[in-house]
Amino acid sequence: MLNKEPKTKKNIWVKWEPPKINTYKLNTDGAATGNPGRGGLGGVFRNASENSVLGYMDSIQYTTNTHAKLLAILKGLQLTEERQFTPLEINTNSTEVIRMLINGNLPFDSLIHECRSIVQRLSAVIHSYRETSKVADLLAKKGTNKNFFEDIFVTTVPLVFVKHVFWADIVGTVFERQIMDCNITNDSQVVGDLIYPPANNPSVNPNG
């Protein structure tokens, strides 16, 4: 039998952080009921003053969690280009999606290439913990039980059902999270903070 060393866990404290002055932060998320099943996506742009600049959500008739999360990033990138929310940092809690954007994934090839094309020009995609993306999470979940299939829903003011998490972010609410002891260094370097150029040689910020 193999003698495996027990994996150690540690607790860390995380919270949503505003972007730097004169920049924007976009938190995105996607969800699928049943995975696969009916889905939704959402995102919110905020500035250095911690104000909401734009929020969006959409519905997807049939999808997976990964597909919805990737679409959430793409919709955000398209709005970024349309509204000129630059410089921009995009936060997603999906390490799988970031790996796909770096390494490619044949079933999602067209979406990945479209995301890469816009990222190269405008932004960076950074991994974040789900506790720091609660607004986007609620928007995505709301999208699963709405019908926005024709047009994405866009708003310039926080919606009532997300106001409590907006305020939690603004006052700096801290969340405790348990992680594997090795993840905070190794995984962040492998997954990367996706800052283009090339997909086969990404620039990685180990402090993300």
Helices and strands as residue ranges (DSSP letters): E 9-14, E 24-32, E 37-47, E 52-63, H 65-83, E 88-92, H 95-103, G 106-108, H 109-122, E 123-127, G 130-132, H 134-143, E 153-155, G 160-162, H 163-170, E 175-180, H 183-191
